[in-house]
Amino acid sequence: MTDAEIVIVGGGIAGASAAYHLARHGRRVTLLERAEVASGASGVNAGQIDSIGWGDAPDLQAHLTAGSQELFETVQLELGEDIEFRRSGALQVIHTAEQLEFERARVSALCARGHRVELLTIREARSLEPELDPALLGAMYSPLRSQADPVKATRALARLAERGGARVLTGHDVTAVAPRPAGGYEIRTSRGTVVAGALVLAAGAWCSRLGAMLDLDVPIVPVRGQMWATAPVPPSLFQTMSSAESALAWHRDRGGAPPDLTIRDGVRVTRHLYGRQRRSGEIVFGGDREQAGWSTAPDPAGIAVNRGHAIEALPFLAGLPVARTWAGLMPFSLDGRPLIGRIPSRQDLWIVGGLASSGFGRGPMAGKLLADALHTGTPAPVLAEADPARCVRELAASREGGR
Ligand SMILES: Cc1cc2nc3c(=O)[nH]c(=O)nc-3n(C[C@H](O)[C@H](O)[C@H](O)COP(=O)(O)OP(=O)(O)OC[C@H]3O[C@@H](n4cnc5c(N)ncnc54)[C@H](O)[C@@H]3O)c2cc1C
């Protein structure tokens, strides 16, 4: 049996960042990961980092996005880790007059709140991204949006945590967790038992399974995201790319619990698009979000729809065959908001999760905010919105309530 002051379960971007920041606070922290670091969503995502700046009155979203972007920058520029970070900027392309009106209003509202976005004509957009279809109606440009390699970035944070004194134990599958009468937790793993004073759940889509080990209903569900890639090609795509279609659809109707899916109950409600060119030369695109249980088998029909959407924006992609496809599980909370903080019905139990479809870009700051709250005992005021108390329940009570 080994012991730790704090155990974090999950070696994704959220757990790795929490470990790094807790180690920086001088805390004795152990991270338990059942496979390799970045073997969950953090290793298979598109690598887009969505920041539009802090704005004049930073809310939780601004903290998570702008704060994470600064942390990625620090890891790349100051801490000696090449994570393929670059502030590339991003273009959200506009296909219809309706989308144009929506984006015009959105850009003006965001600018009024001090965010950095701009509405470009298609000519202006094509000066940044020459392969864009000239028939498009324009694009929203976000100069601060960035990109990085997901596996490299997540592993860099875990390595930095180790350098700071954290233990990172891969191949440790947590199979049972029990509170100890004297306080703290006994955590059984596939490779022995660890005793901890405090426990942090950072297990992504699997947080609900960890919660169930503690008789808690942690309402985070797996949502399958899937992607495809071309073979490496010469530099052709410089920004990160998306489309206004889903932005408008979800503005009109977020669709239920969890919100913002592309396919609900087997029926497509919108098309969503994100993509970029990696340093390797591969062009990667994805977009679908569907509740498909725990399956990580890509759905070829969805890949075809997504590729068609990408070709509408960037016609040259029609000449590049799909070289590989993959899928992963995004951790969606039922109300769409993250869970970052202490779980009040248990002693010394914390969570950083529910980062949904943008947790790569928000994970570094989510881990930092969690680490700071745990270390000081006082959560940052912006974490009120992410308070787990709003939704984590006793499992027995949830069953009685019909969930
Ligand atoms: C296809 C796809 C594209 C995406 N694109 C983007 C994007 O471009 N930009 C963006 O910001 N976000 C994107 N996301 C979302 C983003 O990847 C996630 O929100 C984020 O990675 C979640 O991080 P996490 O650390 O919470 O979870 P994860 O990365 O899933 O990490 C959880 C870890 O916990 C481990 N674990 C689970 N159970 C146990 C256990 N019992 N014992 C020990 N370890 C355990 C898992 O093995 C896993 O490594 C995408 C996701 C997908 C799937």
The ligand as a Gaussian input file, in Angstrom:
#p B3LYP/6-31G(d) Opt

LIG

0 1
 C      -12.913000      13.671000     -31.733000
 C      -12.778000      14.748000     -30.695000
 C      -12.401000      16.027000     -31.101000
 C      -12.260000      17.043000     -30.139000
 N      -11.764000      18.248000     -30.539000
 C      -11.493000      19.197000     -29.601000
 C      -10.843000      20.409000     -29.962000
 O      -10.440000      20.626000     -31.102000
 N      -10.642000      21.345000     -29.004000
 C      -11.032000      21.140000     -27.713000
 O      -10.846000      22.039000     -26.885000
 N      -11.609000      19.980000     -27.325000
 C      -11.834000      19.009000     -28.229000
 N      -12.395000      17.818000     -27.851000
 C      -12.830000      17.634000     -26.445000
 C      -11.645000      17.335000     -25.535000
 O      -10.821000      16.348000     -26.111000
 C      -12.133000      16.875000     -24.149000
 O      -13.080000      17.779000     -23.629000
 C      -10.971000      16.801000     -23.156000
 O       -9.894000      16.104000     -23.704000
 C      -11.419000      16.147000     -21.846000
 O      -10.283000      16.008000     -21.039000
 P      -10.355000      15.207000     -19.696000
 O       -8.996000      15.256000     -19.089000
 O      -11.515000      15.683000     -18.873000
 O      -10.754000      13.695000     -20.131000
 P       -9.902000      12.574000     -20.902000
 O       -8.892000      13.142000     -21.797000
 O      -10.882000      11.623000     -21.492000
 O       -9.100000      11.864000     -19.744000
 C       -9.677000      11.009000     -18.796000
 C       -8.658000       9.943000     -18.461000
 O       -9.149000       9.177000     -17.346000
 C       -8.696000       7.847000     -17.520000
 N       -9.532000       6.967000     -16.703000
 C      -10.857000       6.729000     -16.854000
 N      -11.274000       5.829000     -15.944000
 C      -10.188000       5.517000     -15.190000
 C       -9.991000       4.639000     -14.095000
 N      -10.985000       3.900000     -13.597000
 N       -8.748000       4.535000     -13.571000
 C       -7.717000       5.282000     -14.065000
 N       -7.858000       6.114000     -15.107000
 C       -9.077000       6.244000     -15.666000
 C       -8.840000       7.628000     -19.022000
 O       -8.031000       6.541000     -19.458000
 C       -8.414000       8.953000     -19.590000
 O       -7.040000       8.994000     -19.940000
 C      -12.550000      16.769000     -28.778000
 C      -12.910000      15.487000     -28.380000
 C      -13.023000      14.474000     -29.328000
 C      -13.402000      13.093000     -28.868000

